[in-house]
């Protein structure tokens, strides 16, 4: 798309256009790797973030002068190329985790959003929002068998999923990794404990800020991890992956509401 920034970011900049049904909401956003380069707005309503969902788990929230804006009844349409393809791609709206207001896009790593919740400590401190994305094809048979069958499947790492964590507050990286390790270790029954050290090393010594994101994608005995600065690594261990599934979907899940929402969401896939 022609842009003032084409000389700097010609191949990677994209423009998001939000249109209301009556076409009265003209705005466009040019972004580069999630960073806003241009924002042209003619109508703004304070209170809720402008969000667009893009292929491959990309969500955009645009703060302007410490306020956020939304366009009532808007549908996000994303033009990802310079030449028209003969039609527009209509992107589904993200889902808001109600207690934190954190948004979860419809798609992440090729999988579909099924539910979210919040991790609470000390009964009232909301540490992070957590959402789950599942493979609809992998769940196509099990989703018809009821809540118990779905709950059992969620404990099996052979059913691919991505667990997306978004920080609701700042937290030191040491406290974050310690909490994850303390949840995993008793579930690993003394096996493959060296994987816990591997997990710690996958997180750079950079404290987490509000809005920081981490992704854990489980496929069988492999957990692909994207840390808060975008670094990617992998841990191969059936024991580790099963323990991680139990942390988020087991009888003593760290966010019971997330677990319940995921079960219901799978039924709707």
C-alpha positions as CSV (number, residue, x, y, z in Angstrom):
1,X,0.0,0.0,0.0
2,X,1.3,3.5,-0.8
3,X,2.5,5.0,2.5
4,X,4.9,7.6,3.9
5,X,6.8,4.7,5.3
6,X,7.2,2.7,2.0
7,X,10.8,3.7,1.6
8,X,11.6,2.2,5.0
9,X,9.2,-0.8,5.3
10,X,7.9,-1.5,1.8
11,X,7.3,-5.3,2.1
12,X,6.2,-5.6,5.7
13,X,3.8,-2.7,6.4
14,X,0.1,-3.4,6.2
15,X,-3.0,-1.3,6.4
16,X,-6.0,-2.2,8.5
17,X,-9.3,-0.5,7.6
18,X,-12.3,-0.5,9.9
19,X,-15.7,0.0,8.3
20,X,-19.1,0.3,9.9
21,X,-22.1,-1.2,8.0
22,X,-23.1,2.3,7.0
23,X,-19.5,3.1,5.8
24,X,-19.3,6.1,8.1
25,X,-16.2,5.1,10.0
26,X,-13.2,5.8,7.9
27,X,-9.9,4.9,9.6
28,X,-6.8,3.2,8.6
29,X,-3.8,1.9,10.4
30,X,-0.4,1.0,9.0
31,X,1.6,-1.3,11.2
32,X,5.0,-2.9,11.0
33,X,5.6,-6.0,13.1
34,X,2.8,-4.9,15.4
35,X,4.0,-1.3,15.7
36,X,1.7,1.5,14.5
37,X,3.3,3.7,11.8
38,X,0.2,5.6,10.7
39,X,-3.2,6.1,12.1
40,X,-5.8,8.2,10.3
41,X,-9.0,8.6,12.3
42,X,-12.1,10.7,11.8
43,X,-14.4,9.4,14.5
44,X,-13.3,8.3,17.9
45,X,-15.1,7.0,21.0
46,X,-13.0,6.8,24.1
47,X,-13.1,3.7,26.4
48,X,-12.3,0.6,24.4
49,X,-9.2,-0.4,22.3
50,X,-9.3,-0.5,18.6
51,X,-8.4,-4.1,17.8
52,X,-7.8,-6.0,14.6
53,X,-7.0,-9.7,14.2
54,X,-4.6,-10.9,11.6
55,X,-3.6,-14.3,10.3
56,X,-1.0,-16.1,12.3
57,X,-1.9,-14.8,15.8
58,X,-1.4,-11.0,15.4
59,X,-3.6,-8.6,17.3
60,X,-3.4,-4.8,17.3
61,X,-4.5,-2.5,20.0
62,X,-3.9,1.2,19.4
63,X,-3.4,3.6,22.3
64,X,-3.5,7.3,21.5
65,X,-2.5,9.9,24.1
66,X,-3.0,7.3,26.8
67,X,-6.6,6.8,25.7
68,X,-8.0,4.1,23.5
69,X,-10.7,4.3,20.9
70,X,-13.2,2.0,19.3
71,X,-15.6,2.3,16.3
72,X,-19.1,1.1,17.2
73,X,-20.4,-1.8,15.2
74,X,-17.2,-1.9,13.2
75,X,-16.0,-4.9,11.3
76,X,-12.3,-5.3,10.8
77,X,-11.1,-5.9,7.2
78,X,-7.5,-6.4,6.5
79,X,-5.8,-5.7,3.2
80,X,-2.5,-7.6,3.3
81,X,-1.3,-6.9,-0.2
82,X,-0.7,-4.1,-2.6
83,X,-2.8,-5.5,-5.3
84,X,-6.5,-6.3,-4.9
85,X,-7.4,-10.0,-5.0
86,X,-11.0,-9.5,-5.9
87,X,-12.5,-9.6,-2.4
88,X,-12.0,-8.5,1.2
89,X,-11.1,-10.8,4.1
90,X,-13.5,-10.2,7.0
91,X,-11.7,-10.8,10.3
92,X,-13.6,-12.0,13.4
93,X,-13.5,-9.8,16.5
94,X,-11.2,-10.8,19.4
95,X,-12.6,-12.0,22.7
96,X,-12.2,-10.0,25.9
97,X,-11.3,-11.7,29.1
98,X,-13.9,-9.9,31.3
99,X,-12.0,-9.4,34.6
100,X,-8.9,-7.9,33.0
101,X,-10.2,-6.5,29.7
102,X,-7.3,-8.3,27.9
103,X,-8.1,-9.3,24.3
104,X,-7.6,-12.7,22.7
105,X,-7.6,-12.9,18.9
106,X,-9.6,-15.5,17.1
107,X,-6.6,-17.3,15.7
108,X,-3.2,-18.1,17.0
109,X,-0.5,-20.4,15.4
110,X,-3.2,-21.8,13.0
111,X,-5.5,-22.8,15.9
112,X,-8.9,-21.4,17.0
113,X,-9.7,-19.6,20.3
114,X,-11.9,-21.7,22.6
115,X,-11.7,-19.9,26.0
116,X,-9.9,-17.7,28.5
117,X,-9.6,-16.9,32.2
118,X,-7.4,-15.2,34.7
119,X,-4.6,-16.4,37.0
120,X,-5.3,-15.1,40.5
121,X,-2.9,-15.1,43.5
122,X,-3.7,-14.4,47.1
123,X,-7.4,-14.4,46.2
124,X,-7.5,-11.1,44.5
125,X,-4.3,-10.3,42.6
126,X,-4.9,-10.8,38.9
127,X,-1.5,-11.8,37.6
128,X,-2.2,-12.7,33.9
129,X,-5.0,-13.7,31.5
130,X,-4.7,-17.1,29.9
131,X,-6.4,-18.3,26.7
132,X,-6.4,-21.6,24.8
133,X,-6.4,-22.3,21.1
134,X,-7.2,-25.7,19.7
135,X,-7.1,-27.5,16.4
136,X,-10.7,-27.8,15.3
137,X,-9.9,-30.9,13.1
138,X,-8.2,-32.7,16.0
139,X,-11.2,-32.0,18.3
140,X,-13.9,-32.7,15.7
141,X,-14.9,-36.1,17.1
142,X,-14.3,-35.5,20.8
143,X,-16.3,-32.3,21.0
144,X,-19.5,-34.3,20.5
145,X,-18.8,-36.6,23.4
146,X,-19.5,-34.2,26.2
147,X,-17.7,-32.4,29.0
148,X,-16.0,-35.4,30.6
149,X,-14.5,-36.6,27.3
150,X,-13.3,-33.1,26.4
151,X,-11.8,-32.7,29.8
152,X,-9.9,-36.0,29.5
153,X,-8.7,-35.0,26.0
154,X,-7.4,-31.7,27.3
155,X,-5.0,-33.6,29.6
156,X,-3.6,-35.5,26.6
157,X,-0.8,-33.5,24.9
158,X,-1.5,-35.4,21.7
159,X,-4.4,-33.0,21.1
160,X,-2.5,-29.9,19.8
161,X,-3.1,-26.5,21.5
162,X,-1.6,-23.1,22.2
163,X,-1.7,-21.6,25.6
164,X,-1.4,-17.8,25.4
165,X,-0.5,-15.8,28.5
166,X,-0.8,-12.1,28.6
167,X,0.4,-10.2,31.7
168,X,-2.1,-8.1,33.6
169,X,0.6,-6.5,35.7
170,X,4.3,-6.1,35.8
171,X,6.2,-9.1,37.3
172,X,9.9,-10.0,37.7
173,X,10.9,-12.8,35.3
174,X,12.2,-14.8,38.3
175,X,8.8,-14.8,40.0
176,X,7.1,-15.8,36.7
177,X,9.5,-18.7,36.0
178,X,9.4,-19.8,39.7
179,X,5.6,-19.9,39.7
180,X,5.5,-22.0,36.5
181,X,8.2,-24.4,37.8
182,X,6.5,-24.8,41.2
183,X,3.3,-25.7,39.4
184,X,5.0,-28.2,37.1
185,X,7.5,-30.0,39.4
186,X,5.0,-31.9,41.7
187,X,3.2,-33.1,38.5
188,X,6.3,-34.5,37.0
189,X,6.8,-37.2,39.7
190,X,10.6,-36.8,39.7
191,X,11.0,-37.4,36.0
192,X,12.7,-35.2,33.4
193,X,13.3,-32.5,36.0
194,X,16.2,-31.1,34.0
195,X,13.5,-29.8,31.6
196,X,12.5,-27.3,34.3
197,X,16.0,-25.7,34.0
198,X,15.6,-25.7,30.2
199,X,12.4,-23.8,30.6
200,X,14.0,-21.2,32.9
201,X,16.8,-20.6,30.4
202,X,14.2,-20.0,27.6
203,X,13.1,-16.8,29.4
204,X,15.6,-13.9,29.1
205,X,16.5,-11.9,32.2
206,X,14.0,-9.2,31.3
207,X,11.2,-8.4,33.7
208,X,7.7,-8.7,32.4
209,X,5.6,-5.6,31.9
210,X,1.9,-5.3,31.7
211,X,0.8,-6.6,28.3
212,X,3.8,-8.9,27.8
213,X,2.9,-12.1,26.0
214,X,4.1,-15.7,26.1
215,X,2.9,-18.7,24.0
216,X,3.2,-22.4,24.8
217,X,2.3,-24.6,21.9
218,X,1.9,-28.3,22.8
219,X,2.1,-31.0,20.1
220,X,2.6,-34.5,21.5
221,X,5.9,-34.6,23.5
222,X,7.1,-31.2,22.2
223,X,6.4,-27.8,23.7
224,X,7.2,-24.9,21.5
225,X,7.7,-21.7,23.5
226,X,7.7,-18.1,22.5
227,X,9.0,-15.8,25.3
228,X,8.1,-12.2,26.0
229,X,10.7,-10.7,23.6
230,X,9.8,-13.1,20.7
231,X,12.5,-15.7,21.2
232,X,11.5,-19.2,20.3
233,X,12.7,-22.5,21.8
234,X,11.4,-26.1,22.3
235,X,11.3,-28.7,25.0
236,X,10.9,-32.3,24.1
237,X,9.5,-34.4,27.0
238,X,6.2,-36.2,27.3
239,X,6.4,-35.8,31.1
240,X,6.8,-32.1,30.8
241,X,4.0,-31.7,28.3
242,X,1.6,-33.8,30.3
243,X,2.4,-31.8,33.5
244,X,1.8,-28.5,31.6
245,X,-1.6,-29.8,30.4
246,X,-2.5,-30.7,34.0
247,X,-1.4,-27.2,35.2
248,X,-4.1,-25.6,33.0
249,X,-6.7,-28.3,32.5
250,X,-6.4,-30.7,35.5
251,X,-8.5,-31.1,38.6
252,X,-6.4,-28.4,40.4
253,X,-6.1,-26.1,37.4
254,X,-4.4,-22.7,38.1
255,X,-7.5,-20.9,36.5
256,X,-10.7,-23.0,37.0
257,X,-12.7,-20.5,34.9
258,X,-10.3,-20.8,32.0
259,X,-10.6,-24.6,32.1
260,X,-14.4,-24.4,32.2
261,X,-14.5,-21.9,29.4
262,X,-12.2,-24.0,27.2
263,X,-14.5,-27.1,27.7
264,X,-17.5,-25.1,26.6
265,X,-15.6,-23.5,23.7
266,X,-14.5,-26.9,22.3
267,X,-18.1,-27.9,22.1
268,X,-18.7,-24.9,19.8
269,X,-15.7,-25.5,17.4
